[in-house]
Amino acid sequence: MPSLNHSGDAVFYEVVVVGGGPTGLMAAADLAAAGVRVALAERRRHSDPNVTRAFGVHAATLEQLDIRGIAEDLISTGNRVQRVRLFDAVRVDLARLPSRFNYLLIAPQSQTEKVLRDRAVAAGVEFLSGLEVMTLTQDDHEVLTRARREDGSTVDLRSRYAVGADGVGSTVRRHIGVDFPGKSVLKSIMLADVRMTDPPRQRLAMTAVGEGFTVVVPFGDGWYRVIAWRRGSQAEPNEPVQLDEVRWVAELTLGTDHGMHSPRWLSRFHSDERLAAAYRVGRVFLAGDAAHVHSPAGGLGMNAAIQDAANLGWKLAAVLRGRAAESLLDTYQAERRPVGSQVIRTSGALLRMATMKSPLGRTARNMLGRLVASVPAAADHAAGTVSGLSLRYKPPKGADRRVGRRAAALSLADRRMHQVLASGDFAVVSTEEPDGLPRHVRWVQPEAQVNESAQIDEPVLVRPDGYIGWIGDLSDYPFWA
């Protein structure tokens, strides 16, 4: 790559994160907590309102927040839902999930952002608000991000690496030349935050008939998020939504509008399915909606985005601190792009089931849903897929088959695994302390079992994001520096 022509007054950071939503906040805070000098460039100012679409936080995301010591901060503001009704009759039971967080947490994205932002501030992230990225270029050594201030002046930000967490219309993605193929799958989905005089009994419900669907989500503070769609609506995303239109769809699908009134927010959007052709180009990475976008069905989008950041942050920190080889960064795309693809398939399947027009097809859908719910193994698999707990990363070549699985189930002698990982270091679970452990690897003793079926007979290396990184001789871990 050619060398960059730097301006003399460019500001240097180890990492520049572009985008101040949940993805960018998570990534920046993880890096700062590891001692990395990181700047977060965001077009919005912190004082700007950010009423957003996402409202559900799944178990796998809560586990990531738990590692960082902030899960309870968010949980205390939300509404827990263990049983979800889909379509007309299908029930999903999250109470059986193998996690402390065996539920879906209903909390507006603005609250999730507040918890993440508070952590980022405490960790020392440098916030550069009111900056709009204009160009981004890179060479073999660093990245140059040129941004425009609100007064029209420009600033150059130099960094070792950059992260594009700037959403579906990502400027970063465009400047690194990554295609974003896909299609629009559903037009004119309406969103409304309303009060109700006669709210539904279910804590979260989705009803779908041939002509549309409605989802009602209680925030737990007297406000309800309503998601509504009717067949044949072709309104553009910028066309205003009237509450009467939302009421009409609710009457059509639910048989009642539950006395909706006093909307504080009304919006409309088109649902796309798109996956970036690459998550990494040189020193620049894509995460969240900049890398993948899909339907809102299942509430998977923000969760996958936060988990992207949780996967990337510790890897960048380990490389920058000389603890891991640069080849570790290649595993970000190898691990997370298949997850993005799976999320698109899962949410897409749910959306297509919700929008079935044929009465026979809807009957078959409901019968199949009841059958799956009645078979414990199938029900657990479905709940694990939606919650993110069933995720397993592909092990490196020659690694134990258990590598890449969640480590939360490992039974320790005196604490939970997430408490051990709170330091941001690796952990090794072993009956005896291995010789020559690096300073950034903490030794913890197990109880009798690694999991329900196998005793600990070899050291188990746990990554900072809570997944098993290696089992066996730790010197064979392929990514040590």
C-alpha positions as CSV (number, residue, x, y, z in Angstrom):
1,M,0.0,0.0,0.0
2,P,1.2,3.6,-0.6
3,S,2.3,5.7,2.3
4,L,-0.1,8.3,3.6
5,N,0.5,12.0,3.3
6,H,-0.2,13.1,6.9
7,S,-0.9,16.6,7.9
8,G,1.3,17.9,10.6
9,D,-1.4,18.5,13.2
10,A,-3.1,15.0,12.9
11,V,-4.0,13.5,16.2
12,F,-2.7,10.0,16.9
13,Y,-4.7,7.2,18.6
14,E,-4.1,3.5,18.7
15,V,-7.7,2.9,17.6
16,V,-10.3,5.1,16.1
17,V,-13.9,3.8,16.4
18,V,-16.4,5.5,14.1
19,G,-20.0,5.4,15.4
20,G,-21.4,5.9,18.9
21,G,-24.2,3.4,19.0
22,P,-24.0,0.2,21.1
23,T,-21.4,-1.4,18.9
24,G,-19.0,1.5,18.9
25,L,-19.5,2.1,22.7
26,M,-18.8,-1.6,23.5
27,A,-15.7,-1.8,21.3
28,A,-14.3,1.5,22.5
29,A,-14.8,0.8,26.2
30,D,-13.2,-2.7,25.9
31,L,-10.1,-1.2,24.3
32,A,-9.9,1.7,26.8
33,A,-10.3,-0.7,29.7
34,A,-7.3,-2.6,28.3
35,G,-5.2,0.5,28.3
36,V,-5.5,1.3,24.6
37,R,-5.7,4.9,23.6
38,V,-9.0,5.0,21.7
39,A,-11.2,7.8,20.2
40,L,-14.8,7.4,19.4
41,A,-15.9,9.7,16.6
42,E,-19.7,10.2,16.4
43,R,-21.8,12.6,14.3
44,R,-24.4,12.9,17.0
45,R,-23.8,14.9,20.1
46,H,-24.5,13.1,23.4
47,S,-27.4,15.5,24.1
48,D,-29.1,14.6,20.9
49,P,-32.2,12.4,21.3
50,N,-31.8,8.8,20.2
51,V,-35.1,7.0,20.2
52,T,-34.2,3.8,18.4
53,R,-35.7,0.6,17.2
54,A,-34.0,-2.1,19.3
55,F,-35.6,-3.1,22.6
56,G,-34.6,-6.7,23.5
57,V,-31.3,-7.9,25.1
58,H,-30.8,-11.6,24.9
59,A,-29.0,-13.9,27.3
60,A,-25.7,-14.1,25.4
61,T,-25.4,-10.3,25.3
62,L,-26.3,-10.1,29.0
63,E,-23.4,-12.6,29.7
64,Q,-21.0,-10.3,27.8
65,L,-22.3,-7.3,29.9
66,D,-21.9,-9.5,33.1
67,I,-18.2,-10.1,32.3
68,R,-17.8,-6.3,32.2
69,G,-19.7,-5.8,35.5
70,I,-22.6,-3.8,34.0
71,A,-25.4,-6.4,33.4
72,E,-27.2,-5.6,36.6
73,D,-27.1,-1.9,35.8
74,L,-29.2,-2.6,32.7
75,I,-31.3,-5.4,34.2
76,S,-32.5,-3.0,36.9
77,T,-34.0,-0.7,34.3
78,G,-35.7,-3.4,32.2
79,N,-38.5,-5.9,32.1
80,R,-37.8,-9.6,32.1
81,V,-39.8,-11.9,29.8
82,Q,-39.4,-15.7,30.0
83,R,-42.2,-16.8,27.8
84,V,-42.9,-15.4,24.4
85,R,-45.9,-16.0,22.2
86,L,-45.2,-16.0,18.5
87,F,-47.8,-15.8,15.7
88,D,-51.1,-17.2,16.9
89,A,-50.3,-20.1,19.2
90,V,-46.5,-20.9,19.3
91,R,-44.9,-20.5,22.8
92,V,-41.2,-20.1,23.4
93,D,-40.0,-20.8,26.9
94,L,-36.7,-19.1,27.8
95,A,-36.7,-20.2,31.4
96,R,-34.9,-23.4,30.4
97,L,-31.9,-21.6,29.0
98,P,-28.6,-22.7,30.6
99,S,-27.7,-19.3,31.9
100,R,-28.2,-17.0,34.9
101,F,-30.0,-14.8,32.3
102,N,-32.8,-17.2,31.3
103,Y,-35.0,-14.5,29.9
104,L,-35.3,-11.7,27.3
105,L,-34.7,-8.3,28.8
106,I,-37.0,-5.6,27.4
107,A,-35.1,-2.3,27.6
108,P,-35.1,0.6,25.1
109,Q,-31.8,0.8,23.2
110,S,-31.3,4.3,24.6
111,Q,-31.0,2.7,28.1
112,T,-28.5,0.1,26.8
113,E,-26.5,2.9,25.2
114,K,-26.5,4.8,28.5
115,V,-25.1,1.8,30.4
116,L,-22.5,1.3,27.7
117,R,-21.6,4.9,27.5
118,D,-21.1,5.3,31.3
119,R,-18.7,2.4,31.2
120,A,-16.8,4.0,28.2
121,V,-16.5,7.3,30.0
122,A,-15.2,5.6,33.1
123,A,-12.7,3.6,31.0
124,G,-11.3,6.7,29.5
125,V,-12.6,6.7,26.0
126,E,-12.0,10.0,24.3
127,F,-15.4,11.1,22.8
128,L,-15.2,13.2,19.6
129,S,-18.8,14.3,19.1
130,G,-20.2,16.3,16.3
131,L,-17.7,14.8,13.8
132,E,-18.7,13.5,10.4
133,V,-16.2,11.2,8.7
134,M,-15.4,12.4,5.2
135,T,-12.6,10.0,4.1
136,L,-10.6,7.1,5.4
137,T,-7.4,5.8,3.9
138,Q,-4.7,3.4,5.1
139,D,-1.2,2.1,4.4
140,D,0.8,-0.8,5.9
141,H,1.3,1.1,9.2
142,E,-1.7,3.2,10.0
143,V,-5.1,4.6,9.1
144,L,-5.9,8.2,8.4
145,T,-9.5,9.3,9.1
146,R,-10.4,12.8,8.0
147,A,-13.5,14.2,9.7
148,R,-15.5,17.5,9.5
149,R,-16.5,19.5,12.5
150,E,-19.9,21.2,12.8
151,D,-18.3,24.5,12.0
152,G,-17.0,23.1,8.7
153,S,-13.3,22.8,9.7
154,T,-11.6,19.4,9.4
155,V,-9.5,17.2,11.7
156,D,-7.2,14.3,10.8
157,L,-7.2,11.3,13.1
158,R,-4.3,8.9,12.7
159,S,-4.5,5.4,14.3
160,R,-3.0,1.9,14.2
161,Y,-6.4,0.5,13.5
162,A,-10.0,1.7,12.9
163,V,-13.4,0.2,13.5
164,G,-16.4,1.1,11.4
165,A,-19.5,0.9,13.6
166,D,-21.3,3.6,11.7
167,G,-24.5,1.7,10.7
168,V,-26.1,0.4,7.6
169,G,-25.1,3.5,5.5
170,S,-21.5,3.1,6.7
171,T,-19.0,5.7,5.4
172,V,-16.2,3.5,6.6
173,R,-17.4,0.5,4.6
174,R,-17.7,2.6,1.5
175,H,-14.2,4.0,1.8
176,I,-12.6,0.6,2.2
177,G,-14.4,-0.6,-0.9
178,V,-16.5,-3.4,0.7
179,D,-19.6,-4.5,-1.1
180,F,-22.9,-4.8,0.9
181,P,-25.0,-7.2,-1.2
182,G,-28.6,-8.1,-0.3
183,K,-32.1,-7.0,-0.8
184,S,-35.1,-5.2,0.8
185,V,-37.5,-7.9,2.1
186,L,-40.3,-6.0,3.7
187,K,-41.4,-2.4,3.2
188,S,-43.1,0.1,5.5
189,I,-42.8,-1.5,8.9
190,M,-44.3,0.9,11.4
191,L,-43.0,1.6,14.9
192,A,-44.8,3.4,17.7
193,D,-44.2,4.0,21.4
194,V,-47.6,4.5,23.0
195,R,-49.6,4.3,26.2
196,M,-52.5,1.8,26.4
197,T,-55.7,1.9,28.4
198,D,-56.2,-1.9,27.9
199,P,-52.8,-3.5,27.5
200,P,-52.5,-7.2,26.6
201,R,-52.0,-9.8,29.3
202,Q,-49.0,-11.4,27.6
203,R,-45.7,-9.7,28.5
204,L,-44.6,-9.9,24.9
205,A,-46.8,-11.1,22.0
206,M,-46.7,-11.3,18.2
207,T,-49.8,-12.1,16.2
208,A,-49.7,-12.6,12.4
209,V,-52.5,-13.1,10.0
210,G,-52.5,-13.1,6.2
211,E,-52.8,-9.4,5.9
212,G,-50.3,-8.3,8.5
213,F,-48.7,-8.7,11.9
214,T,-48.4,-6.8,15.1
215,V,-45.9,-7.1,18.0
216,V,-46.6,-5.5,21.4
217,V,-43.6,-5.1,23.7
218,P,-44.0,-3.7,27.3
219,F,-41.1,-1.6,28.5
220,G,-42.4,-2.0,32.1
221,D,-42.8,1.8,32.7
222,G,-46.2,2.3,31.2
223,W,-44.9,2.6,27.6
224,Y,-45.4,0.0,24.9
225,R,-43.5,-0.5,21.7
226,V,-45.8,-1.6,18.9
227,I,-44.4,-3.0,15.6
228,A,-47.0,-3.2,12.9
229,W,-47.1,-4.1,9.2
230,R,-49.9,-4.6,6.7
231,R,-49.7,-6.3,3.3
232,G,-49.8,-3.9,0.4
233,S,-48.3,-0.9,2.2
234,Q,-45.6,0.7,0.1
235,A,-45.0,3.9,1.9
236,E,-41.5,5.3,1.9
237,P,-39.5,5.3,5.1
238,N,-39.6,9.1,5.4
239,E,-43.4,9.2,5.1
240,P,-45.0,10.2,8.4
241,V,-46.9,7.5,10.4
242,Q,-50.3,8.3,11.8
243,L,-51.4,6.5,15.0
244,D,-54.7,5.6,13.3
245,E,-52.7,3.6,10.8
246,V,-51.1,1.6,13.6
247,R,-54.4,1.1,15.3
248,W,-56.0,-0.2,12.1
249,V,-53.3,-2.9,11.7
250,A,-53.6,-3.8,15.4
251,E,-57.4,-4.2,15.0
252,L,-56.8,-6.3,11.9
253,T,-54.3,-8.7,13.6
254,L,-55.1,-8.6,17.3
255,G,-58.8,-7.8,17.2
256,T,-58.2,-4.7,19.3
257,D,-55.9,-1.7,19.5
258,H,-55.6,-2.1,23.3
259,G,-56.6,1.6,23.6
260,M,-53.4,3.0,22.2
261,H,-52.9,6.7,22.8
262,S,-50.4,9.5,23.5
263,P,-47.6,8.3,21.1
264,R,-44.2,9.7,22.0
265,W,-42.6,8.4,18.8
266,L,-43.8,7.2,15.4
267,S,-41.6,5.9,12.7
268,R,-41.4,3.7,9.6
269,F,-38.6,1.7,7.9
270,H,-37.8,-0.9,5.3
271,S,-36.3,-4.2,6.4
272,D,-33.2,-5.3,4.4
273,E,-31.1,-8.4,4.5
274,R,-27.4,-7.6,3.7
275,L,-24.0,-9.0,4.6
276,A,-20.7,-7.2,4.0
277,A,-18.4,-9.1,1.7
278,A,-15.6,-8.7,4.2
279,Y,-15.4,-7.7,7.9
280,R,-11.7,-6.7,7.6
281,V,-9.7,-4.8,5.0
282,G,-6.1,-4.3,6.2
283,R,-6.2,-2.2,9.4
284,V,-9.9,-1.5,9.2
285,F,-12.8,-3.6,10.7
286,L,-16.5,-3.5,10.3
287,A,-19.0,-4.3,13.1
288,G,-22.7,-4.2,13.8
289,D,-25.0,-2.8,11.1
290,A,-22.0,-1.7,9.1
291,A,-21.3,-5.4,8.6
292,H,-24.8,-7.0,8.6
293,V,-28.4,-5.9,8.6
294,H,-31.6,-8.0,8.8
295,S,-35.2,-8.0,9.8
296,P,-36.2,-7.1,13.4
297,A,-37.8,-10.5,13.9
298,G,-36.3,-12.2,17.0
299,G,-34.7,-9.0,18.2
300,L,-31.2,-10.2,17.0
301,G,-29.7,-7.1,15.4
302,M,-28.4,-5.1,18.4
303,N,-27.4,-8.3,20.2
304,A,-25.3,-9.5,17.2
305,A,-23.7,-6.1,17.0
306,I,-22.7,-5.9,20.6
307,Q,-21.2,-9.4,20.4
308,D,-19.2,-8.4,17.3
309,A,-17.6,-5.7,19.4
310,A,-17.0,-8.1,22.3
311,N,-15.2,-10.4,19.9
312,L,-13.1,-7.7,18.3
313,G,-12.1,-5.6,21.2
314,W,-10.0,-8.1,23.2
315,K,-8.3,-9.2,20.0
316,L,-7.2,-5.7,19.1
317,A,-6.1,-5.0,22.6
318,A,-4.1,-8.2,22.8
319,V,-2.2,-7.4,19.5
320,L,-1.6,-3.8,20.4
321,R,-0.2,-4.8,23.8
322,G,2.1,-7.4,22.3
323,R,0.3,-10.4,23.9
324,A,-0.9,-12.0,20.7
325,A,0.3,-12.4,17.1
326,E,-1.3,-10.1,14.5
327,S,-2.8,-13.2,12.9
328,L,-5.3,-13.3,15.8
329,L,-7.1,-10.4,14.0
330,D,-8.0,-12.6,11.1
331,T,-10.2,-14.7,13.4
332,Y,-12.6,-11.8,13.8
333,Q,-13.9,-12.2,10.3
334,A,-13.6,-16.0,10.4
335,E,-15.7,-16.1,13.6
336,R,-18.2,-13.3,13.2
337,R,-19.1,-13.2,9.5
338,P,-20.7,-16.7,9.7
339,V,-22.6,-15.5,12.7
340,G,-23.9,-12.5,10.7
341,S,-25.0,-14.9,8.0
342,Q,-26.8,-17.1,10.5
343,V,-28.6,-14.2,12.1
344,I,-29.8,-13.1,8.6
345,R,-31.2,-16.7,8.0
346,T,-32.8,-16.9,11.5
347,S,-34.5,-13.5,11.4
348,G,-35.4,-14.0,7.8
349,A,-37.1,-17.3,8.6
350,L,-39.1,-15.8,11.4
351,L,-40.1,-12.9,9.2
352,R,-41.3,-15.1,6.4
353,M,-43.3,-17.2,8.8
354,A,-44.9,-14.1,10.2
355,T,-45.9,-12.8,6.8
356,M,-47.4,-16.0,5.4
357,K,-50.6,-15.2,3.4
358,S,-51.9,-18.7,2.9
359,P,-54.3,-19.9,5.7
360,L,-53.1,-23.5,5.1
361,G,-49.5,-22.3,5.4
362,R,-50.2,-20.5,8.7
363,T,-52.0,-23.6,10.1
364,A,-48.9,-25.7,9.2
365,R,-46.6,-23.1,10.7
366,N,-48.5,-23.1,14.0
367,M,-48.7,-26.9,14.1
368,L,-44.9,-27.2,13.5
369,G,-44.3,-24.5,16.2
370,R,-46.3,-26.4,18.7
371,L,-44.5,-29.7,17.8
372,V,-41.1,-28.0,18.3
373,A,-42.2,-26.5,21.6
374,S,-43.3,-30.0,22.8
375,V,-39.9,-31.7,22.2
376,P,-37.5,-30.5,24.9
377,A,-34.3,-30.9,22.7
378,A,-35.9,-29.0,19.8
379,A,-37.3,-26.3,22.0
380,D,-33.9,-25.9,23.8
381,H,-32.2,-25.6,20.4
382,A,-34.6,-23.0,19.2
383,A,-34.3,-20.9,22.4
384,G,-30.5,-21.3,22.3
385,T,-30.4,-20.0,18.7
386,V,-32.5,-16.9,19.3
387,S,-30.7,-16.2,22.7
388,G,-27.2,-16.6,21.2
389,L,-26.2,-19.2,23.8
390,S,-25.9,-22.0,21.3
391,L,-23.1,-20.1,19.4
392,R,-19.9,-22.1,18.9
393,Y,-16.9,-20.7,17.1
394,K,-15.1,-23.1,14.8
395,P,-11.9,-24.5,16.6
396,P,-8.5,-23.8,15.0
397,K,-7.1,-26.8,13.1
398,G,-5.9,-29.5,15.4
399,A,-7.7,-28.0,18.5
400,D,-9.9,-29.9,20.9
401,R,-13.5,-30.1,19.7
402,R,-14.7,-28.1,22.7
403,V,-12.6,-25.1,21.8
404,G,-14.9,-22.2,20.7
405,R,-17.8,-23.1,23.1
406,R,-19.1,-20.8,25.9
407,A,-17.1,-21.2,29.1
408,A,-19.8,-20.0,31.4
409,A,-20.7,-23.6,32.3
410,L,-17.2,-24.3,33.7
411,S,-17.6,-24.9,37.4
412,L,-14.9,-23.0,39.5
413,A,-14.0,-23.6,43.0
414,D,-14.8,-20.2,44.5
415,R,-16.5,-17.9,41.9
416,R,-18.2,-17.6,38.6
417,M,-16.3,-17.6,35.4
418,H,-17.6,-14.1,34.5
419,Q,-16.2,-12.7,37.8
420,V,-12.7,-14.1,36.8
421,L,-12.9,-12.5,33.4
422,A,-13.8,-9.1,34.7
423,S,-10.1,-8.1,34.7
424,G,-10.1,-8.4,30.9
425,D,-7.4,-11.1,31.0
426,F,-7.3,-14.6,29.8
427,A,-8.1,-17.3,32.4
428,V,-6.8,-20.9,32.6
429,V,-8.8,-23.4,34.5
430,S,-6.6,-26.2,35.8
431,T,-6.3,-28.3,38.9
432,E,-2.6,-27.2,39.2
433,E,-1.1,-23.9,38.1
434,P,0.7,-24.4,34.8
435,D,4.4,-23.4,34.7
436,G,5.4,-20.1,33.0
437,L,1.9,-18.5,32.7
438,P,2.1,-15.0,31.1
439,R,1.1,-12.1,33.4
440,H,-2.1,-11.6,31.5
441,V,-3.3,-15.2,32.1
442,R,-5.0,-15.8,35.5
443,W,-5.1,-19.3,37.0
444,V,-8.3,-20.5,38.6
445,Q,-9.1,-23.9,40.2
446,P,-12.1,-25.9,39.0
447,E,-14.6,-27.9,40.9
448,A,-14.7,-31.5,40.0
449,Q,-16.1,-31.0,36.5
450,V,-15.4,-29.0,33.4
451,N,-18.9,-29.5,32.3
452,E,-21.6,-32.1,32.9
453,S,-19.8,-34.9,31.1
454,A,-16.0,-34.5,31.5
455,Q,-13.6,-34.0,34.4
456,I,-10.8,-31.4,34.0
457,D,-7.8,-33.4,32.9
458,E,-6.1,-30.7,30.8
459,P,-5.7,-26.9,31.2
460,V,-8.6,-25.0,29.7
461,L,-7.7,-21.5,28.4
462,V,-10.7,-19.1,28.4
463,R,-10.6,-16.0,26.2
464,P,-11.5,-12.6,27.6
465,D,-14.9,-12.8,25.8
466,G,-15.9,-15.9,27.7
467,Y,-15.3,-18.6,25.0
468,I,-12.9,-21.5,25.3
469,G,-9.7,-20.6,23.4
470,W,-7.6,-23.7,23.9
471,I,-7.5,-27.1,25.8
472,G,-4.2,-28.8,26.5
473,D,-0.6,-27.6,26.5
474,L,-1.0,-23.8,26.6
475,S,2.2,-23.3,24.6
476,D,0.4,-24.8,21.6
477,Y,-2.1,-22.0,21.6
478,P,-1.6,-20.7,18.0
479,F,-1.9,-17.0,18.7
480,W,0.6,-16.1,21.4
481,A,3.0,-13.3,20.3
